Amino acid sequence: MAIKAGGYDGDSFAEDMDIICRMVRYMCDSGEDYQIVQIPETCCWTEGPSSVKVLMRQRIRWARGLLQIFTVHRDMLWNRNYRQFGFFTMPYVFIFEFLAPIIEFTGYLVLISLFFRGEVNTVTMLVVFFAIYSFAQLLTMCIISMDIYVGSGFKRKIDYIWFGIASILEPILYHPILVFAAIRGYIKQVLGKQMVWGNMVRKGVNQQDAKKKGGKHA
């Protein structure tokens, strides 16, 4: 099916999403039934970026790939001819993946502008921030509790503690990096900058660590 849909696009930086779009397009245009199935079991662990530099490079590439998707396959967006994928999946990715960094970055700029103009109600801002922040942490605790209940990924209790600490720091340290990387990726793509994969440093995962985490080394 992947071959009939045209195979992988060597110029795409979002080759996984791109090939899915191609296969869905082929099946719908051919009038055939199809099904995209998710396997909820953890089959392997992927190695994340080992430094902020590598993380930025990865997320810039992903952002450029996402913009590519909505350039090449823009006719699928909100298109009933492509069934659930075109009318629900593509709009969801467009709003919550593609537009979200733009909205957030714009929000940062507006907040900074209002702050220096003395037009920010600091008390109200802090109340809203901590209300949203607390709700996000509550969701994280629910997820951790559910994960412990069903007995999935982590085998050591200390890993759940680290997971909780990461959740607390994520909105402050990690997430702004992702937003900035996405904006840089969009700008590079719009300006037509040459796309290169770069050297994605891999340190590897030893078998002992993989077993502790309950996954398989890949």
Buried (B, 14 or more C-beta within 10 A) or exposed (E): EEEEBEEBBEEBBBBEBBBBBBBBBBBBEEEEEEEEEEEEEEEEBEEEBEEEEBBBBBBBBBBBBBBBBBEBBEEBBEBEEBBEBBBEBBBEBBEEBBEBBEEBBEEEEEEEEEEEEEEBEEEEEEEEEEEEEEEBBEEBEEEBEEBEEEEEBBEEEEBBEEBBEEBEEBBEEEEBEBBBBBBBBBBBBEEEEEBEEEEEEEEEBEEEEBEEBBBEEE
